[in-house]
Amino acid sequence: MIVQDPRAGVWTPESWRALPALQQPVYPDPAALEQTLAELRQLPPLVTSWEVVSLREKLAGAVRGEAFVLQAGDCAERFADCTPRRIANKLKVLVQMSLVLVLGAKLPVVRIGRFAGQYAKPRSDDFETREGVKLPSYRGDIINGPEFTAEARTPDPARLLRGFERSAMTLNFARALAKGGFADLHHPEYFDLDWSARSAQAEDYRRLVETITESLRFMENVLGVKAGETDRIDFFTSHEALHLGFEEAQTRQVPHRPGYFDLTAHFPWLGVRTADPDGAHVEFLRGIENPIGVKVGPTTPPEQLLRLLDVLHPQNVPGRLTLIHRFGAGKIEAGLPGLIRAVQADGRNVLWICDPMHGNTRAASNGYKTRDFEEIRRELDLAFDLHAGLGSRLGGVHVEMTGENVTECTGGARGLDESDLPRAYETMVDPRLNYEQSLEIAFLVAAKMAKLRLNCD
């Protein structure tokens, strides 16, 4: 039964301030914070309302089975990584993964990047202790620095402006790439498949790339359509709406459209730690017109999920709410079916996306935080089967990845193991798939979707 949220009608961009707000940094100078937020309110937005509405419509199509969603990018961006090469590499992987998925899904793929704003991260503890020294935890570059010093770990409001500026620079360059010659990346010589020689599916991967190439050449030579030559936005941005003051500062009304839009990103989302139906983060997101995501997992009972639906999704408009489930390969079979059944019984139109990364995080024997490729693949495989078995549809995948050759996750075609982790371990927070592992996941998902489609025909 769909219930109208009792708080509806009293929302303002500031109303979250009256409720408990978790995961918020404590600034030593509140006046400096308010001055920074006042400056942010006067700056042009990072995205536009018509882009937000366009994404909402595309996500509604995904709910109906007319599109598939790929959400991918960094666990937490770093200011130092706002460089042309890293931005181009990240966008390259997003584009190539999406092209592979188009072949598997036989559907348009909606690209949502975890970039141009993913600078804040929740932490399990407010403080970190090393050799008897206790300092605030690192919460992402937009809040404090990773260095273990009192100066670096003190939250600094000036970082909000630096994060906003780097988000704008990232978006500007990514948009320029998407509108320019970036379509050249679709050609096979730009698909680095050397790693696939070690995979049992190597020939399948190469045939799929050849199919992509043939399709693009048909468009270019026969139809006269140049892949990538379009003025419309070909990708959208997302980040966790964690720092509520920052989100509020860029939330505004726009001409000729009702309601308020959070213009820091097209697709803000809630993490498991901030998904309390009576908390400040849910209060903030319930009032904006953006499509929104909510992470759910083993700690999300069906009753809490239904309460979240009442608060965040009272009108039941397709495309408004995406549920991103993150269980872990060992827990998804026990936990996911109950959530699917609860949503089905309640009659809600939601988009389901699988995040196979967060539930499979573990500590390696050498102390590195890592994730195993096989567990990531297995959770994705199970997610597709569980949804199909219950008459539901998995409408997208969410991965944390980078375009760099990092060694943060074990496994994959090259067979990275724990001894490889120190070689190129860059992340300050959670481990990411590298370029090769990201493409391999896309190939495996494409094959799974093709198999499911054949079974349904």
Buried (B, 14 or more C-beta within 10 A) or exposed (E): EEEEBEBEEEBEBEBBBEBEBBBBBEBEEEEEBEEBBEBBEEEEBBBBBEBBBBBBEBBBBBBBEEBBBBBBBBBBBBBEBBEEEBBBBBBBBBBBBBBBBBBBBEBBBBBBBBBBBBBBBBBEEEEBEEEEEEBBBBBBBBBBBBEEEEEBBBBBBEBBBBBBEBBBBBBEBBBEBBBEEBBEBBBEEEBEBEBBEEBEBBEBBBEBBEEBBEBBEEBBEEEEEEBBEEEEBBBBBBBBBBBBBBBBBBBBEBEEEEEBBBBBBBBBBBBBBBBBBEBBBBBBBBBBBBBBBBBBBBEBBBEBBBBBBBBBBBEBEBBBBBBBBBBBBBBBBEBBBEBBEBBEEBEBBBBBBBBBBBBBBEEBEEEBBBBBBEBBBBBBBBBBBBBBEEEBBBBBBBBBBBBBEBBBBBBBBBEBEBEBBEEEBBBEBBBBBBBBBBBBBBBBBBBBBBEBEEEEE
